[in-house]
């Protein structure tokens, strides 16, 4: 099955070229998923820039000298602040490059996209909170656990509930 998907993606790329492969939303699954991943990485860059900025500008707020539970709460707040620009970046890129809009109005589409992202964000926030509170893991491990646990749900939900006609 994976060989078939690779073959479809390669044939599409060879037939239509790089420009259409990037900007056409009606591409084989493997290409679409790859573009989704790239959009996710760009969104993650925004998320990490905000988190890094918070650690740079408010070091006392995220100090490892804080009690573990306090640090866990502070990291959760920073993640929420970083969620907002990251989510809007993900929405804009996914709408432009990956999924076919039109199932809903733009406002409803953005609302559903954000709701799904926020639910995923909220569920994903439990893991880093738990890891920081109970095991005092390094903050990068907590941030990474949040990213992975949140991202797992998003593709399917966005593809089938937000964008597809």
Steps between C-alpha positions, in 0.01 A plus 500: 500500500776748586674417172180592315477831685863581423443408138190725479688790658803459275286469186305811595820696565655388170186581305420841654830630637595670824283812473173313452599237756540775759200716414240244386286375786375197308818294522564138598479429873875475555561842345211652693626350825852625424372853440299472822819402679689798357218732607517340843874556519456867408228530763730328748772753420258780596407311817866451595587863424233612746612246762866597454406866516317439828802319641725787388282790617358339817772266628384525862152385393643179349792442733583143593541633856122527528303223671415232239125563510546877462734449206249261344226767525727766355595278208128433439434876484791552260367216282157665490651834397708324232194306383326807360747616232598140429137402438433791265818422307393136469150600387621741232760259360269197505221694331739630235704189425346180635126472546214598274297776663133552430318262728431787741518878497846641578391608848352158581801326346740704715281440805492123447871492422575693819257291709662175383844650560400620846355162599816333374706766678313447827534123488862534396575734789434228757811305403758777552323616817513146638861448391615830652299459820594140570831431330664843464591426139696769313279768349591408140369147565176648635464729197568211261247272675239772459572545130489128421189423703311799357594442138388138487130583496506810283549361149202266501271748673596785272477290187161348568319754719625838389606508137375218281188575301 
